[in-house]
Amino acid sequence: MTGIGSATPAAVELDASTALVAGVSFQLTAFALINGCDISHANPSDYRVGLGIDNPARNRHIQSMTKLIFAAALCWMRRTGNAPDLAARRVVSKQRFFSVCLALAGIASAASTEGQTARESVQVPGNGGAVTFTNSFDRGELFLLKAAGAVVLGQDLLDAEYQSASATAPGMDVVSGTDVGIDIGLKAPRAPKGVLPGRMKWFGSYRADHTYYLLATGTGQPLTLRLVTGGNRIGSGTITVSLFRLSPPAELATPLETKQVSFLEETVQTTLTTSNPVDYLLQASGDGKVGGGGLGRGDAEYMDYKADGSGNQDIGDRNIDYGLGVDEADTSKTPRQNWWGPWRLDHNYFMLFAGTGQPIHFHYYDSVYSDNSPTDRLTVKVFPVP
């Protein structure tokens, strides 16, 4: 591919926040390098960039990142046949450039999966159109979805879960009375008492990098996704959604750490110190004896079931939310904040976890521990997200 520095780049007018530039520059640069783009000769003085930053040192830093964005985006525009006429120095519209940057960020993010290979990736359009995976979501099996990127919606950005005026502005989950974001067509399996479950939500609070995850159990049909906007507005660009299978078998990278957690009244913590605001994927598998009278098996979320799974209880004696607490140890608080999901006969559960800057603590919730096995253990693994 011809090096970016071999021609005078198009002039682009761009008003962007620091966070947006920083959030996409790394992914765009990686994409450029993967696709053989020479960005070493890109000069920030070649571009007209209005960042609105008064601090000269900070401005130089952002200008440096911005040149990588311009170089990678122009590389991608050339590759897809959408490169501007460089000889005529045509100005690329701000909206068009943002669309290219955000779409490219999603593509680059989806391609970089830390050793984990997506089964399939689809582009969810900003115009509200539906898109369907070709892979079937096998009934009862677990899947992880990753959404990366955002669309341009007027003066705002809209990603899989939040709408914001800029990457640094607080994201809004509800706009004009509408729960905005990507709807995968499934209802949330658990909701607070007295609240009807709404659509399944993408995990976590607003992220400036516009990358979110969602755990879903297969229904036997391919998922159909669409972007919901407040007031039925039409956005420009796409969001990349990638599909990873978690069972069977889990298509995951090497775990960062593995812990054995007992069914006794004790707390186990990881050696790993998590990073904030990094997301992690936790897996808890196995079960053990947690009661007498022949009742008594328990796994990461349910208890008192028989071998065929009948009789399983999520919340039981003394209104205690049975199962493995994650960064929670007060059994009087029900339900636990972090939930492992619907009942599984294979006793294999996953949970998304937001890093706190501290180790992760695990504590088994039960009403009585004296009849629990002293030797049985749950195996808990901490994985990086794709």
KEKE-3310 file (N, C-alpha, C; in steps of 0.2 Angstrom, whole numbers, plus 5000, padded with zeros to 4 digits):
npx = (5004:5002:5012:5006:5013:5016:5009:5001:4990:4972:4964:4956:4943:4941:4933:4936:4935:4948:4947:4940:4949:4961:4955:4952:4964:4974:4968:4966:4979:4984:4977:4981:4994:4993:4988:4998:5001:5010:5014:5024:5028:5018:5013:5008:5007:5002:4988:4973:4967:4956:4956:4953:4960:4969:4981:4998:5007:4999:4991:5000:5002:4990:4989:4999:4993:4982:4987:4990:4977:4972:4980:4978:4964:4963:4971:4962:4951:4956:4958:4945:4940:4935:4943:4948:4950:4965:4974:4966:4964:4952:4940:4936:4921:4917:4907:4908:4921:4922:4913:4920:4932:4926:4920:4931:4938:4930:4931:4945:4946:4938:4945:4956:4958:4965:4969:4958:4945:4933:4917:4909:4906:4896:4890:4881:4870:4868:4856:4845:4842:4839:4850:4856:4864:4872:4876:4869:4861:4864:4852:4852:4865:4880:4885:4896:4895:4902:4903:4909:4913:4905:4890:4887:4876:4868:4875:4879:4886:4882:4883:4883:4876:4875:4871:4880:4887:4900:4916:4920:4909:4896:4888:4871:4858:4845:4835:4825:4814:4817:4825:4840:4852:4860:4848:4846:4836:4832:4825:4830:4835:4834:4827:4825:4814:4797:4799:4797:4806:4817:4825:4840:4854:4869:4885:4891:4896:4896:4908:4922:4929:4919:4917:4909:4902:4892:4883:4874:4861:4858:4844:4841:4839:4846:4853:4845:4849:4847:4849:4843:4837:4834:4819:4818:4828:4840:4856:4873:4885:4892:4891:4902:4898:4903:4904:4906:4909:4905:4901:4898:4915:4923:4928:4941:4955:4971:4968:4970:4971:4968:4957:4953:4939:4931:4916:4914:4913:4922:4933:4941:4954:4960:4977:4980:4979:4966:4963:4957:4948:4945:4937:4933:4932:4924:4924:4915:4915:4908:4902:4896:4894:4881:4872:4862:4852:4850:4847:4856:4866:4876:4880:4888:4878:4866:4856:4852:4847:4842:4850:4846:4843:4832:4822:4831:4836:4838:4836:4835:4833:4831:4830:4842:4853:4858:4875:4890:4898:4904:4916:4908:4901:4892:4880:4867:4862:4851:4844:4861:4873:4880:4877:4877:4869:4856:4850:4860:4863:4875:4883:4891:4896:4896:4902:4903:4915:4919:4934:4942:4954:4958:4962:4951:4938:4931:4917:4907:4889:4878:4865:4868:4883:4888:4885:4891:4902:4919:4929:4925:4926:4924:4929:4936:4940:4949:4948:4954:4944:4939)
npy = (4994:5011:5023:5034:5046:5049:5058:5074:5076:5077:5092:5094:5099:5099:5097:5091:5081:5079:5066:5058:5058:5052:5040:5033:5034:5024:5012:5015:5017:5005:4997:5004:5000:4986:4985:4989:5003:5017:5027:5035:5047:5056:5072:5083:5096:5096:5096:5105:5107:5110:5110:5117:5118:5125:5124:5123:5112:5101:5102:5099:5086:5080:5084:5076:5063:5065:5066:5053:5047:5054:5049:5035:5034:5040:5031:5020:5025:5027:5013:5008:5014:5027:5038:5055:5068:5071:5079:5090:5095:5093:5097:5086:5082:5086:5077:5066:5063:5059:5048:5039:5038:5032:5021:5014:5012:5003:4992:4990:4987:4975:4967:4965:4954:4948:4935:4928:4922:4929:4922:4928:4944:4959:4974:4986:4997:5015:5020:5014:5002:4984:4970:4954:4940:4927:4915:4903:4905:4894:4885:4887:4889:4898:4915:4928:4945:4959:4976:4989:5005:5020:5029:5044:5056:5069:5082:5074:5059:5041:5026:5009:5009:5022:5039:5054:5071:5073:5064:5065:5070:5066:5051:5048:5037:5036:5044:5057:5050:5037:5022:5021:5014:4998:4986:4969:4961:4953:4950:4957:4945:4946:4957:4972:4969:4971:4978:4977:4967:4975:4978:4968:4974:4983:4980:4990:5007:5023:5023:5031:5025:5019:5005:4990:4976:4961:4948:4933:4921:4907:4906:4897:4903:4914:4930:4946:4962:4980:4997:5008:5025:5040:5048:5043:5047:5048:5041:5042:5031:5016:5003:4990:4974:4960:4942:4930:4913:4905:4893:4876:4873:4885:4899:4906:4917:4914:4912:4925:4923:4909:4904:4894:4892:4890:4882:4887:4899:4910:4922:4923:4930:4938:4937:4945:4962:4972:4983:5000:5009:4995:4981:4964:4946:4934:4917:4904:4888:4871:4862:4859:4850:4857:4856:4846:4831:4826:4836:4844:4851:4864:4878:4891:4900:4895:4884:4869:4859:4845:4830:4831:4844:4849:4859:4869:4884:4901:4912:4909:4902:4913:4923:4924:4927:4915:4908:4913:4927:4942:4953:4956:4953:4953:4945:4949:4957:4957:4956:4950:4961:4958:4946:4929:4924:4915:4899:4884:4868:4863:4869:4880:4896:4913:4930:4948:4960:4975:4982:4988:4993:4986:4970:4956:4950:4935:4927:4915:4914:4909:4902:4894:4887:4875:4863:4862:4855:4853:4852:4853:4863:4878:4883:4897:4908:4921:4931:4941:4952:4951)
npz = (5000:4996:5005:5018:5019:5006:4999:4999:5012:5014:5019:5034:5044:5061:5076:5091:5107:5119:5125:5115:5105:5111:5114:5102:5095:5097:5093:5079:5075:5076:5067:5055:5055:5054:5042:5033:5032:5030:5042:5047:5041:5042:5046:5058:5055:5042:5043:5046:5061:5073:5089:5101:5112:5125:5132:5128:5128:5131:5119:5109:5112:5109:5096:5091:5093:5085:5072:5069:5069:5058:5048:5048:5046:5033:5026:5027:5020:5008:5005:5004:4994:4996:4997:4998:4985:4984:4977:4973:4986:4993:5006:5019:5027:5044:5050:5041:5043:5057:5057:5049:5058:5069:5065:5060:5072:5078:5070:5071:5084:5085:5078:5086:5098:5109:5108:5107:5097:5087:5083:5074:5066:5065:5057:5065:5059:5060:5056:5062:5056:5055:5059:5057:5065:5057:5063:5074:5090:5100:5110:5127:5128:5132:5127:5123:5119:5110:5109:5099:5096:5089:5083:5074:5079:5075:5084:5093:5100:5099:5107:5110:5122:5127:5125:5121:5122:5119:5120:5133:5140:5152:5149:5142:5147:5145:5133:5129:5135:5130:5130:5125:5113:5108:5105:5108:5106:5117:5133:5149:5161:5175:5186:5197:5212:5208:5196:5179:5168:5156:5140:5137:5145:5140:5148:5162:5166:5157:5144:5137:5127:5120:5121:5124:5134:5134:5141:5136:5135:5124:5113:5103:5091:5079:5084:5082:5079:5083:5082:5094:5095:5103:5100:5087:5079:5066:5064:5058:5052:5059:5072:5078:5081:5089:5091:5103:5108:5124:5129:5123:5119:5130:5121:5125:5131:5139:5156:5168:5181:5192:5205:5219:5228:5243:5251:5263:5277:5273:5265:5250:5240:5225:5219:5209:5205:5200:5187:5185:5173:5168:5161:5166:5163:5172:5177:5185:5191:5194:5208:5225:5241:5251:5261:5273:5275:5262:5253:5247:5237:5230:5219:5210:5210:5214:5225:5235:5226:5216:5208:5195:5194:5198:5210:5212:5221:5221:5230:5247:5263:5277:5268:5261:5247:5239:5234:5226:5231:5224:5227:5238:5254:5264:5270:5273:5264:5251:5235:5230:5223:5212:5200:5194:5184:5175:5180:5178:5172:5170:5179:5176:5175:5170:5173:5170:5176:5183:5184:5200:5204:5214:5222:5218:5228:5235:5241:5249:5250:5262:5273:5283:5288:5293:5289:5277:5264:5269:5260:5246:5232:5222:5206:5201:5188:5181:5167:5154:5145:5127)
capx = (5000:5006:5013:5002:5017:5018:5005:4998:4984:4967:4963:4950:4941:4939:4932:4936:4937:4954:4946:4939:4956:4965:4951:4952:4970:4978:4965:4967:4986:4985:4974:4985:5000:4991:4986:5004:5001:5016:5012:5030:5029:5012:5015:5002:5006:4998:4981:4970:4964:4954:4954:4950:4964:4973:4987:5002:5010:4993:4989:5005:5001:4984:4990:5002:4988:4977:4990:4989:4970:4971:4984:4975:4958:4964:4973:4956:4947:4959:4957:4938:4938:4932:4948:4946:4954:4971:4976:4961:4964:4945:4940:4932:4916:4918:4903:4911:4928:4920:4910:4926:4936:4922:4919:4937:4939:4926:4934:4951:4944:4935:4951:4961:4954:4969:4970:4951:4943:4925:4913:4906:4905:4891:4890:4874:4869:4865:4849:4840:4840:4840:4855:4855:4870:4871:4877:4863:4862:4861:4848:4855:4873:4882:4888:4898:4894:4906:4901:4914:4912:4899:4888:4886:4869:4868:4881:4881:4889:4878:4886:4879:4872:4874:4872:4884:4889:4907:4918:4921:4903:4892:4883:4864:4856:4838:4835:4818:4810:4819:4831:4844:4857:4859:4844:4848:4830:4831:4824:4834:4833:4833:4826:4823:4807:4792:4801:4797:4812:4817:4829:4846:4858:4877:4888:4895:4894:4898:4915:4925:4931:4913:4917:4905:4901:4885:4882:4868:4860:4855:4837:4840:4839:4851:4851:4844:4851:4846:4851:4837:4838:4829:4815:4819:4833:4844:4863:4878:4890:4890:4894:4904:4896:4906:4901:4911:4905:4908:4900:4904:4919:4924:4934:4944:4962:4973:4966:4975:4972:4963:4957:4949:4935:4927:4909:4914:4912:4928:4934:4947:4955:4965:4984:4979:4976:4962:4964:4951:4941:4946:4932:4936:4927:4925:4920:4914:4912:4908:4897:4898:4889:4880:4866:4861:4846:4850:4845:4861:4871:4876:4885:4890:4872:4859:4857:4847:4844:4844:4855:4843:4843:4825:4822:4836:4834:4842:4836:4832:4832:4833:4831:4849:4854:4864:4880:4897:4898:4910:4917:4902:4902:4887:4874:4860:4859:4848:4849:4868:4873:4884:4873:4880:4865:4851:4852:4863:4864:4882:4886:4897:4893:4901:4900:4907:4917:4923:4940:4942:4960:4960:4960:4944:4936:4925:4914:4901:4883:4874:4862:4871:4889:4891:4884:4894:4908:4925:4934:4923:4928:4922:4935:4935:4945:4948:4950:4954:4939:4942)
capy = (5000:5017:5026:5040:5052:5050:5063:5079:5074:5082:5097:5092:5103:5094:5099:5084:5081:5075:5059:5055:5057:5047:5034:5029:5034:5018:5007:5017:5016:4997:4995:5006:4996:4979:4985:4991:5010:5021:5033:5038:5053:5060:5078:5086:5103:5095:5096:5110:5104:5115:5106:5121:5117:5131:5122:5121:5106:5096:5103:5096:5079:5078:5085:5070:5058:5066:5064:5045:5046:5056:5045:5028:5035:5042:5025:5016:5028:5025:5006:5007:5018:5033:5043:5062:5070:5074:5085:5096:5097:5094:5096:5081:5085:5084:5072:5061:5060:5056:5042:5035:5036:5028:5014:5011:5010:4997:4987:4988:4984:4969:4962:4963:4950:4945:4928:4926:4923:4930:4918:4932:4951:4962:4981:4989:5004:5021:5022:5010:4995:4978:4966:4947:4936:4921:4910:4902:4905:4887:4885:4886:4890:4905:4919:4935:4950:4965:4981:4994:5011:5024:5033:5051:5058:5076:5084:5069:5052:5036:5020:5003:5010:5029:5045:5059:5077:5072:5058:5067:5072:5060:5048:5047:5030:5037:5051:5058:5044:5031:5018:5021:5009:4992:4981:4962:4957:4949:4954:4956:4939:4948:4965:4973:4968:4976:4981:4973:4967:4978:4975:4967:4980:4982:4980:4995:5014:5026:5023:5035:5021:5016:4997:4987:4969:4958:4940:4931:4914:4906:4904:4893:4907:4919:4936:4952:4968:4986:5003:5012:5031:5044:5052:5040:5050:5043:5042:5041:5026:5009:5000:4984:4969:4953:4936:4925:4907:4903:4886:4873:4875:4892:4902:4912:4917:4911:4916:4929:4920:4904:4903:4889:4895:4885:4884:4889:4906:4913:4926:4922:4936:4936:4940:4950:4969:4974:4990:5004:5006:4989:4976:4957:4941:4929:4911:4900:4882:4866:4863:4855:4849:4863:4855:4840:4828:4824:4842:4848:4854:4871:4880:4898:4905:4891:4879:4864:4856:4838:4829:4833:4851:4851:4861:4874:4890:4907:4916:4904:4903:4919:4928:4925:4926:4909:4908:4916:4934:4945:4959:4957:4948:4955:4940:4951:4961:4953:4951:4952:4966:4954:4940:4924:4922:4910:4892:4880:4861:4861:4873:4884:4903:4919:4937:4953:4963:4981:4983:4993:4995:4982:4963:4953:4946:4930:4925:4911:4916:4903:4904:4890:4884:4870:4857:4862:4851:4857:4850:4854:4870:4881:4885:4903:4910:4928:4932:4947:4953:4951)
capz = (5000:4996:5011:5019:5018:4999:4996:5004:5015:5013:5025:5038:5050:5066:5083:5095:5113:5121:5126:5109:5101:5114:5114:5096:5091:5097:5089:5072:5073:5076:5061:5050:5055:5052:5035:5030:5031:5032:5046:5050:5038:5043:5049:5060:5052:5036:5044:5050:5067:5078:5095:5106:5118:5126:5135:5122:5129:5130:5112:5105:5113:5106:5089:5089:5092:5080:5065:5068:5067:5051:5044:5048:5043:5026:5023:5026:5015:5001:5004:5003:4988:4998:4998:4995:4980:4987:4972:4974:4993:4995:5013:5022:5032:5051:5051:5038:5046:5063:5055:5047:5063:5074:5062:5060:5079:5080:5066:5074:5091:5084:5076:5092:5103:5115:5107:5107:5090:5087:5078:5069:5068:5061:5058:5067:5056:5064:5054:5065:5052:5059:5056:5060:5065:5054:5068:5078:5097:5102:5116:5133:5128:5134:5122:5125:5114:5111:5104:5099:5091:5090:5077:5074:5079:5075:5087:5098:5099:5102:5106:5112:5128:5130:5120:5124:5117:5118:5124:5140:5143:5155:5144:5144:5145:5143:5130:5127:5137:5126:5132:5119:5113:5104:5107:5104:5106:5123:5139:5155:5165:5182:5187:5204:5213:5206:5190:5173:5164:5150:5136:5140:5145:5140:5155:5164:5165:5151:5142:5132:5121:5117:5120:5130:5133:5136:5142:5134:5134:5118:5113:5098:5085:5078:5087:5077:5083:5080:5086:5096:5096:5106:5095:5081:5075:5061:5065:5053:5054:5061:5078:5076:5087:5088:5095:5106:5112:5130:5130:5125:5125:5130:5117:5129:5131:5145:5162:5171:5188:5194:5212:5222:5233:5247:5253:5270:5278:5272:5260:5246:5236:5220:5219:5204:5207:5194:5184:5184:5172:5164:5162:5166:5162:5177:5176:5191:5188:5199:5214:5231:5246:5255:5266:5275:5273:5255:5249:5247:5232:5228:5214:5211:5211:5216:5230:5237:5220:5216:5203:5189:5194:5201:5217:5213:5224:5221:5236:5251:5270:5279:5263:5258:5240:5239:5229:5226:5231:5221:5231:5242:5259:5268:5268:5275:5258:5246:5231:5229:5217:5206:5199:5190:5179:5176:5182:5173:5174:5170:5184:5173:5175:5169:5175:5169:5182:5182:5189:5205:5207:5220:5221:5218:5234:5234:5248:5248:5253:5264:5279:5288:5285:5297:5285:5270:5264:5270:5255:5240:5230:5216:5202:5198:5183:5179:5160:5150:5139:5121)
cpx = (5004:5006:5009:5006:5018:5014:5002:4991:4978:4966:4956:4949:4938:4939:4931:4938:4944:4952:4944:4945:4960:4961:4952:4959:4974:4975:4966:4974:4987:4983:4978:4991:4999:4990:4992:5004:5007:5014:5018:5031:5023:5014:5009:5001:5002:4991:4979:4965:4962:4951:4952:4954:4969:4980:4992:5005:5005:4991:4994:5004:4995:4985:4994:4998:4984:4980:4989:4982:4969:4974:4980:4968:4958:4966:4966:4951:4949:4957:4950:4936:4935:4937:4946:4951:4960:4974:4972:4961:4956:4944:4935:4928:4918:4914:4906:4917:4926:4917:4916:4930:4932:4921:4925:4939:4936:4929:4941:4950:4942:4940:4956:4958:4959:4969:4963:4948:4935:4923:4911:4906:4900:4892:4882:4874:4866:4858:4844:4838:4842:4846:4855:4862:4868:4872:4871:4865:4859:4858:4852:4862:4874:4886:4890:4898:4899:4904:4906:4912:4906:4897:4887:4879:4868:4875:4883:4884:4884:4882:4881:4874:4871:4875:4876:4886:4896:4909:4919:4915:4900:4887:4876:4861:4849:4838:4828:4813:4812:4825:4836:4850:4855:4854:4845:4842:4828:4830:4829:4831:4831:4832:4824:4816:4802:4793:4800:4803:4812:4822:4836:4851:4866:4880:4892:4892:4897:4906:4917:4927:4926:4914:4914:4904:4894:4885:4875:4867:4856:4848:4836:4839:4844:4848:4850:4845:4849:4847:4845:4840:4833:4825:4816:4823:4837:4852:4867:4884:4888:4894:4896:4902:4899:4904:4906:4907:4909:4906:4897:4909:4920:4930:4937:4952:4964:4971:4972:4976:4967:4963:4952:4945:4930:4920:4908:4913:4919:4929:4941:4948:4960:4972:4984:4976:4972:4964:4957:4952:4941:4940:4936:4930:4928:4921:4920:4911:4913:4903:4899:4892:4888:4874:4866:4854:4845:4848:4851:4867:4870:4881:4886:4884:4866:4861:4851:4844:4846:4848:4852:4841:4836:4826:4827:4833:4840:4842:4832:4831:4835:4834:4838:4849:4860:4869:4886:4896:4904:4911:4911:4903:4896:4880:4867:4858:4857:4844:4856:4868:4876:4881:4877:4875:4860:4854:4855:4865:4871:4886:4892:4894:4899:4898:4905:4908:4921:4928:4939:4948:4962:4959:4953:4943:4930:4923:4907:4895:4879:4871:4865:4877:4891:4890:4886:4900:4914:4930:4932:4925:4924:4928:4933:4941:4944:4952:4950:4948:4942:4943)
cpy = (5006:5021:5033:5046:5053:5056:5068:5077:5079:5086:5095:5097:5099:5097:5093:5085:5077:5068:5055:5053:5052:5040:5030:5029:5028:5013:5008:5016:5009:4995:4998:5002:4989:4979:4988:4998:5013:5027:5037:5045:5058:5066:5082:5093:5102:5096:5102:5107:5109:5111:5110:5120:5122:5129:5120:5114:5100:5096:5099:5088:5076:5079:5078:5064:5059:5065:5057:5044:5048:5051:5038:5029:5036:5035:5020:5019:5027:5018:5004:5011:5025:5039:5050:5063:5074:5080:5091:5098:5098:5093:5091:5084:5082:5077:5065:5058:5057:5049:5037:5033:5031:5021:5010:5009:5004:4991:4985:4984:4977:4964:4961:4960:4946:4938:4925:4927:4924:4925:4922:4940:4954:4970:4983:4996:5009:5023:5018:5003:4989:4974:4960:4943:4930:4915:4909:4902:4899:4888:4883:4887:4897:4909:4926:4940:4956:4970:4987:4999:5015:5027:5040:5053:5065:5079:5080:5063:5047:5030:5014:5004:5017:5034:5051:5065:5076:5066:5059:5069:5065:5057:5047:5040:5031:5044:5052:5052:5037:5028:5017:5016:5003:4987:4974:4958:4952:4953:4952:4950:4941:4955:4965:4971:4973:4980:4976:4973:4971:4975:4973:4973:4978:4984:4987:5002:5016:5025:5027:5032:5018:5008:4994:4980:4967:4951:4938:4924:4912:4904:4899:4896:4912:4926:4942:4958:4975:4992:5007:5019:5035:5048:5049:5044:5045:5045:5040:5036:5020:5008:4993:4979:4962:4948:4931:4919:4906:4896:4883:4873:4882:4894:4908:4911:4914:4915:4920:4926:4915:4903:4897:4892:4890:4887:4886:4897:4909:4917:4924:4928:4934:4940:4946:4957:4971:4981:4993:5009:5000:4984:4969:4952:4936:4923:4907:4894:4877:4867:4859:4854:4855:4862:4848:4837:4827:4830:4844:4849:4861:4873:4888:4903:4901:4886:4874:4861:4849:4837:4831:4840:4854:4854:4867:4881:4895:4911:4911:4906:4910:4925:4929:4923:4921:4911:4912:4923:4937:4952:4961:4951:4949:4951:4943:4956:4957:4957:4954:4957:4962:4947:4936:4922:4917:4903:4888:4873:4859:4865:4877:4891:4908:4925:4942:4957:4969:4982:4989:4996:4991:4974:4961:4949:4941:4927:4921:4913:4910:4905:4900:4886:4877:4863:4857:4858:4856:4856:4852:4862:4872:4884:4892:4906:4918:4929:4939:4947:4953:4958)
cpz = (5000:5003:5012:5017:5011:4996:5001:5006:5014:5020:5028:5044:5055:5073:5087:5102:5114:5121:5120:5105:5104:5114:5108:5092:5091:5093:5081:5070:5072:5069:5055:5049:5052:5044:5030:5028:5034:5036:5048:5047:5039:5048:5052:5057:5045:5037:5048:5055:5072:5084:5101:5113:5119:5128:5129:5122:5128:5122:5108:5106:5109:5098:5087:5088:5086:5073:5064:5066:5060:5046:5043:5044:5035:5023:5022:5021:5008:5000:5002:4997:4990:5000:4995:4989:4983:4983:4973:4981:4995:5003:5015:5027:5039:5052:5047:5041:5053:5062:5053:5053:5068:5071:5062:5067:5080:5076:5069:5080:5090:5082:5081:5098:5108:5114:5107:5100:5090:5082:5072:5071:5063:5062:5059:5064:5061:5062:5057:5061:5056:5055:5061:5060:5061:5058:5073:5085:5100:5109:5122:5133:5129:5128:5125:5118:5115:5106:5105:5094:5093:5084:5079:5074:5080:5078:5092:5096:5102:5101:5108:5117:5130:5124:5124:5119:5115:5122:5131:5144:5146:5149:5147:5142:5142:5139:5127:5129:5134:5129:5126:5119:5108:5108:5104:5104:5111:5129:5145:5159:5172:5182:5195:5205:5211:5200:5184:5170:5158:5146:5140:5140:5144:5146:5156:5163:5159:5150:5137:5126:5118:5116:5126:5128:5136:5136:5140:5133:5128:5118:5107:5091:5085:5081:5081:5082:5079:5085:5088:5098:5099:5100:5088:5076:5071:5062:5058:5055:5056:5068:5076:5082:5085:5093:5097:5109:5118:5132:5124:5119:5125:5126:5120:5129:5138:5151:5165:5178:5189:5202:5214:5228:5237:5248:5260:5271:5279:5266:5256:5241:5231:5221:5214:5207:5200:5193:5183:5178:5167:5166:5162:5165:5168:5176:5183:5189:5194:5204:5219:5236:5251:5260:5267:5272:5266:5251:5245:5243:5231:5223:5215:5212:5214:5221:5231:5231:5220:5210:5196:5189:5197:5208:5218:5216:5223:5227:5241:5258:5272:5274:5260:5251:5240:5233:5231:5226:5228:5223:5235:5247:5264:5266:5269:5269:5253:5241:5231:5223:5211:5205:5193:5184:5180:5177:5176:5176:5174:5175:5182:5172:5173:5171:5172:5175:5180:5187:5194:5207:5213:5218:5221:5224:5232:5240:5246:5252:5255:5271:5285:5285:5288:5294:5278:5270:5265:5265:5248:5238:5223:5213:5199:5194:5181:5172:5158:5145:5133:5119)
residu = (MET:THR:GLY:ILE:GLY:SER:ALA:THR:PRO:ALA:ALA:VAL:GLU:LEU:ASP:ALA:SER:THR:ALA:LEU:VAL:ALA:GLY:VAL:SER:PHE:GLN:LEU:THR:ALA:PHE:ALA:LEU:ILE:ASN:GLY:CYS:ASP:ILE:SER:HIS:ALA:ASN:PRO:SER:ASP:TYR:ARG:VAL:GLY:LEU:GLY:ILE:ASP:ASN:PRO:ALA:ARG:ASN:ARG:HIS:ILE:GLN:SER:MET:THR:LYS:LEU:ILE:PHE:ALA:ALA:ALA:LEU:CYS:TRP:MET:ARG:ARG:THR:GLY:ASN:ALA:PRO:ASP:LEU:ALA:ALA:ARG:ARG:VAL:VAL:SER:LYS:GLN:ARG:PHE:PHE:SER:VAL:CYS:LEU:ALA:LEU:ALA:GLY:ILE:ALA:SER:ALA:ALA:SER:THR:GLU:GLY:GLN:THR:ALA:ARG:GLU:SER:VAL:GLN:VAL:PRO:GLY:ASN:GLY:GLY:ALA:VAL:THR:PHE:THR:ASN:SER:PHE:ASP:ARG:GLY:GLU:LEU:PHE:LEU:LEU:LYS:ALA:ALA:GLY:ALA:VAL:VAL:LEU:GLY:GLN:ASP:LEU:LEU:ASP:ALA:GLU:TYR:GLN:SER:ALA:SER:ALA:THR:ALA:PRO:GLY:MET:ASP:VAL:VAL:SER:GLY:THR:ASP:VAL:GLY:ILE:ASP:ILE:GLY:LEU:LYS:ALA:PRO:ARG:ALA:PRO:LYS:GLY:VAL:LEU:PRO:GLY:ARG:MET:LYS:TRP:PHE:GLY:SER:TYR:ARG:ALA:ASP:HIS:THR:TYR:TYR:LEU:LEU:ALA:THR:GLY:THR:GLY:GLN:PRO:LEU:THR:LEU:ARG:LEU:VAL:THR:GLY:GLY:ASN:ARG:ILE:GLY:SER:GLY:THR:ILE:THR:VAL:SER:LEU:PHE:ARG:LEU:SER:PRO:PRO:ALA:GLU:LEU:ALA:THR:PRO:LEU:GLU:THR:LYS:GLN:VAL:SER:PHE:LEU:GLU:GLU:THR:VAL:GLN:THR:THR:LEU:THR:THR:SER:ASN:PRO:VAL:ASP:TYR:LEU:LEU:GLN:ALA:SER:GLY:ASP:GLY:LYS:VAL:GLY:GLY:GLY:GLY:LEU:GLY:ARG:GLY:ASP:ALA:GLU:TYR:MET:ASP:TYR:LYS:ALA:ASP:GLY:SER:GLY:ASN:GLN:ASP:ILE:GLY:ASP:ARG:ASN:ILE:ASP:TYR:GLY:LEU:GLY:VAL:ASP:GLU:ALA:ASP:THR:SER:LYS:THR:PRO:ARG:GLN:ASN:TRP:TRP:GLY:PRO:TRP:ARG:LEU:ASP:HIS:ASN:TYR:PHE:MET:LEU:PHE:ALA:GLY:THR:GLY:GLN:PRO:ILE:HIS:PHE:HIS:TYR:TYR:ASP:SER:VAL:TYR:SER:ASP:ASN:SER:PRO:THR:ASP:ARG:LEU:THR:VAL:LYS:VAL:PHE:PRO:VAL:PRO)
# end
